[in-house]
Amino acid sequence: MTCKVPMAAAACAALAIAFSVASPVQAGTCQSVRAKGFAGSLAKATLYAQADLKQTAKAMKGKVKSATTNCQKVMGGNYYCKIDAVVCPK
């Protein structure tokens, strides 16, 4: 019984070390994000996607550096727009 507790603690410590080394998070790096908009007109779908991108960048406390917009007409006459962007720290 006394051997199980130290072994469990060692296993947890090994997992913690493995996860921290696997993908280090570096401050100051840029991240790619995707924003989406869906509406009956192309202008509104684009506007909704831009608003989604703005909110995402604000939540990340960053600034949009580059963005590409892709809009498609889907069934029912509606439009679907997505914006792929890069958000970097301010």
C-alpha positions in Angstrom: 0.0 0.0 0.0 2.8 2.4 0.8 4.5 1.7 -2.5 1.4 2.6 -4.6 1.2 6.3 -3.5 4.8 7.2 -4.5 4.4 5.3 -7.8 1.2 7.2 -8.6 2.8 10.5 -7.7 5.8 9.7 -9.9 3.5 8.8 -12.8 1.6 12.1 -12.4 4.9 14.0 -12.3 6.1 12.2 -15.5 2.8 13.1 -17.3 3.0 16.7 -16.2 6.6 17.0 -17.5 5.7 15.3 -20.8 2.7 17.6 -21.4 4.8 20.7 -20.6 7.6 19.8 -22.9 5.3 18.5 -25.8 4.1 21.9 -27.0 5.5 24.9 -25.2 3.4 28.1 -25.4 5.5 31.0 -26.3 4.4 34.5 -25.5 4.3 36.9 -28.4 3.5 34.4 -31.1 0.8 34.9 -33.7 -2.1 32.5 -34.1 -4.3 31.7 -37.1 -8.0 32.1 -36.5 -11.2 31.6 -38.5 -14.3 33.7 -38.3 -17.7 32.8 -39.9 -20.8 34.7 -41.1 -24.1 33.4 -42.5 -26.9 35.7 -43.8 -29.3 36.2 -46.6 -27.2 38.8 -48.4 -23.5 38.9 -49.2 -23.0 42.2 -47.4 -24.5 41.0 -44.2 -22.6 37.7 -44.2 -19.4 39.6 -44.7 -20.3 42.0 -41.9 -21.1 39.1 -39.5 -17.8 37.4 -40.3 -15.9 40.7 -39.7 -17.7 41.2 -36.4 -16.8 37.6 -35.4 -13.2 38.2 -36.3 -13.1 41.5 -34.3 -14.6 39.7 -31.2 -12.1 36.9 -31.5 -9.1 39.2 -31.8 -10.5 41.2 -28.8 -10.8 38.1 -26.7 -7.3 37.1 -27.5 -6.1 40.7 -26.7 -4.5 40.8 -30.1 -4.5 42.6 -33.4 -5.4 41.2 -36.9 -2.3 41.3 -39.1 -3.6 39.7 -42.3 -6.9 38.2 -43.4 -8.5 36.6 -46.4 -12.2 36.4 -47.0 -14.0 33.6 -48.9 -17.8 33.8 -49.5 -20.0 31.3 -51.1 -23.7 31.1 -52.0 -25.3 28.1 -50.3 -28.7 26.4 -50.7 -31.7 28.6 -50.0 -30.1 31.7 -51.5 -28.1 32.5 -48.3 -24.4 33.4 -48.2 -21.7 31.8 -46.1 -18.5 33.8 -45.5 -15.4 32.7 -43.7 -12.3 34.8 -42.9 -9.0 33.2 -42.2 -6.8 35.6 -40.3 -3.6 35.9 -38.3 -3.9 37.5 -34.9 -0.8 38.7 -33.1 -0.3 40.2 -29.7 -0.6 44.0 -29.5 
